[in-house]
Amino acid sequence: MERFNKRTIAMTGAGGYIAQQLISFLENAEWCERILGTDIVEPTVRSEKLIFLKQDIRDRSLINFWKDRGIETVVHLAFIVDPIHNDREMYDVNVNGTLNILRICEEIGVKHIIVASSGTAYGAWPDNPQFLKEDDPIRIFPPKFSYAHHKGLIEQHCTKYLKQHSDVILNMVRPCIVYGPNTDNFLSRFLKNLPVLFLADGCDPDLQFVHEEDVADFFLLLIERKVPGAFNVAGDGVVKFSDVGAKIGKRTQKISKRLYSAIIWLLWHLRVKLVEAPAGIIDYTSYSWTLDTARAKNKLGWQPRYTSMEALQIMLETHDYDLV
């Protein structure tokens, strides 16, 4: 059977926390023979199967590392997640870097590509359905939050690529907020940074969280089984934004969304350390963008080990939050 063939897997962003968990899983997968990892930061995880090259995904010479290696699947995990003030640089890495990866895949004939997108690409809108499905539209205009906007643009480029390469399986993986003991980004810090959790215009949305191990497990299944299409990934259940505050003993305060946006905009542009994201993030704590994960469960048999609440709890405990 195909799944027991010895495979070579190429992976960008190999130094990231999800990638390193995935490398550990691949180390124990008998069908994986070799992992070609690249990143600007060397992974700390050890694997006898891993061959690592320190390189930027925008570098065309990456093709020399990948060509003639018999790569069966490319997993693209290299992105800037934390917002930065140099939006041009962030765009260059996230969007142009992805385009470079697609061009290299085309030139060396890779037939299975997995790209880490995000549930944020659907956009956080007041008219979102209760649970977004994979065939719901990607709504990223007008661009308010660079990370989500870039993910949406990447999805557009991948859709175009897929139309031009009908013999390729190209997966878009759209996780909700990823939490876990190794998560270290603005989403794991912002709850600690803010003295009060503000409810813009009184909105109290449902949120989802997924454990980093469950995300890596999903990627492993997708590599092994090669099921076409996009997939939502989230832990079971939802958590109210106000309940997140209650767990860490922080009160919630209603505030005008317009005023809240103006304050965050000013603090972001003044580079106040308390604020790690621009005002566009407010939509994602105002309106629900919860994901329907039936496709991942039905097509791949994926089942998250941790619920949304459990993934949140683990992150809070391992990041020294004062829990109530």
PyMOL commands that set and color helices and strands:
alter all, ss='L'
color gray80, all
select helices_A, chain A and resi 2-4+17-27+62-66+87-108+119-122+146-164+186-193+212-225+241-247+257-269+279-285+294-300+308-318
alter helices_A, ss='H'
color red, helices_A
select strands_A, chain A and resi 7-12+32-39+50-54+71-76+112-116+169-175+177-179+197-200+206-207+209-211+230-233+239-240+252-255
alter strands_A, ss='S'
color yellow, strands_A
deselect
rebuild
show_as cartoon
